[in-house]
Amino acid sequence: YALVWDMGTRNNDTPKRIFSTHDENDQGAFKLTYDSSDDENEDVITDDEKRRTDRALERDIDEKVQFWVDCIQSSAPGAAILTVASHNDFFENSEHGSYFSPDEAKCRCDLLKS
């Protein structure tokens, strides 16, 4: 049996964790240019949002993967089950130039394994 999980990409309660794309050498307050986006932190999530996302992902796994694992095991005990994570390209980059954490798909797969 093969189960395919979309890594929560279709679940609105599991937003993508975005990391800042600013240059480490931009010299902070001493840089010579001003960009209005410097004042916005809307793309970076807080620890509370990360925990909320993780809980939503755990529910997503429970509803979409574990449910089917339990069904298969009850009807075919001892059957081999391969879980496949799809939609990896969803985490590569966004349409507005911010890049998602390169480890986001891996983090979600790790959560599935646990």
Stockholm file with secondary structure:
# STOCKHOLM 1.0

chainA/1-114         YALVWDMGTRNNDTPKRIFSTHDENDQGAFKLTYDSSDDENEDVITDDEKRRTDRALERDIDEKVQFWVDCIQSSAPGAAILTVASHNDFFENSEHGSYFSPDEAKCRCDLLKS
#=GR chainA/1-114 SS CEEEECTTTTCTTSCCCBCCCCCTTSCGGGCSCCCGGGGCCTTSCCHHHHHHHHHHHHHHHIIIIIHHHHHHHHHSTTCCCEEEECCGGGGTCCTTSCCBCTTHHHHHHHHHHC
#=GC SS_cons         CEEEECTTTTCTTSCCCBCCCCCTTSCGGGCSCCCGGGGCCTTSCCHHHHHHHHHHHHHHHIIIIIHHHHHHHHHSTTCCCEEEECCGGGGTCCTTSCCBCTTHHHHHHHHHHC
//
